[in-house]
């Protein structure tokens, strides 16, 4: 059983993120971390291989060179090997350009299952798996609330707007898991130490046989035109319940807004 | 413009969100086309004429019965290429997000998502996308056709503006890999009691409640306010509260006059389902919870103390 898990690095939750007005891209200069949604994907990949009895989890990331720590966290959690696609030519890649890079990298691995997290916490993008699956010409199931492997196929309980569906797919396939599917393990000290010795492969776009016009801004068909302030939602009021009279203040607010 | 709007359907009805996108398409293009995929959906598809579609393409095939994305991508890819559509619009949902992304990959096209507006400016299509917890609006565009867009759910309302439309059949020629995933069970929850979609007041709970019994506190407050109780995905998946009450991206979209969020951090998955509420009150222990970014009244404190007290105060006021 070989599972490839696609991860990304995002600005840390506590960091004040901004979009660079010059490049109109997310400013990735601040503190960064593994996308929290991807920790669930790594956990599920580890569980799949454990359930199969043997196999390998490969963590795959497309990101600038400096993002190695996030990929090492996947190794510290238990992934066996890391593949890091880092190339200045990839900057500014949109959904499809990014999917092209990941598809080429996944193809080299001949994985049984490709697992992704539910969304990127920075871009709120929640569509990459489907673009990736189409390029790989593999079946895809998203919004997985549970994932089971038996008899060469996966059975996925998937949540939609209307309830839960159960979907079966033969291997190989692409699965996007929700953050409700599991509780990701914390890397142990042993895991963190061991991660440094695990295989870590760095690749450029050319190693994947990708031409410059297929990736980065040149390979992207979406553009960011400008940035603006959103319309204000009105003045927000903040109460700290220091005096224990928060309930009274909420009541007064509701009365003032004629909601009672 | 040659615009195609993907119309989603559920339980024998066209989904309101995609009809809203059709209404928007009609402002951009005098004669937008629509496409409906499913099994036994010809009659349903014809209804799109009333909502402004000039022409309706119908792929009616048993292979399209289950709401799975990949067979739909095959239908749309040939339709868009053969008919030369330059713009394809979707109302965002679990299904359409997967359809749109795969279609973009197939056609080598640009997809912009989570749009809250679309305009034609100087002959170019421009989308508005809120980013970074809606703290900034990004104007997005496309450098080539076809231009694909997912519109944030609930952004536009349907308009009954049209009349009859031509209905054109489309063949469903499916790729082998598109047929491999199959739906073996569809367990759609039935809602009981007053639906949260119709309630004027909603009291919602998340993980911060601590344990499932604490929903009792919310039920008491909801009763006092004359509203309904809702829940986040996290607690529904944990089995604390029924799915029918779930608000969020997967779950219901609600827009009550008052939304009281208790112990809810406010992840985007939840936010998209309730951000159009009239007034949002958030009670949470964590002063850094994202929900405070978009609450009208944010209360940093212990909901286990505040909620019962508030319930008493509301009751007292109503009986006075």
Interface residues (C-beta under 8 A of the other chain):
Chain A: X14 X17 X18 X19 X24 X94 X95 X96 X99 X118 X119 X123 X124 X125 X126 X127 X128 X129 X130 X131 X132 X133 X134 X135 X137 X138 X139 X140 X141 X142 X143 X145 X155 X159 X160 X161 X162 X163 X164 X165 X166 X167 X168 X169 X170 X173 X178 X179 X180 X220 X221 X222 X223 X224 X225 X226 X227 X228 X229 X230 X233 X234 X236 X237 X238 X239 X240 X241 X244 X246 X247 X248 X249 X250 X251 X253 X254 X255 X257 X259 X260
Chain B: X10 X67 X68 X69 X70 X73 X93 X94 X95 X97 X98 X99 X100 X101 X102 X103 X104 X105 X106 X108 X109 X110 X111 X112 X113 X114 X126 X130 X131 X132 X134 X135 X136 X137 X138 X139 X140 X141 X142 X143 X144 X150 X175 X177 X178 X180 X181 X182 X183 X184 X185 X186 X187 X188 X189 X201 X225 X233 X234 X237 X238 X243 X249 X250 X251 X252 X257 X258 X268 X269 X279 X281 X283 X287 X288 X292 X294 X295 X296 X297 X298 X299 X300 X301 X302 X305 X306 X307 X309 X310 X312 X313 X314 X317 X318
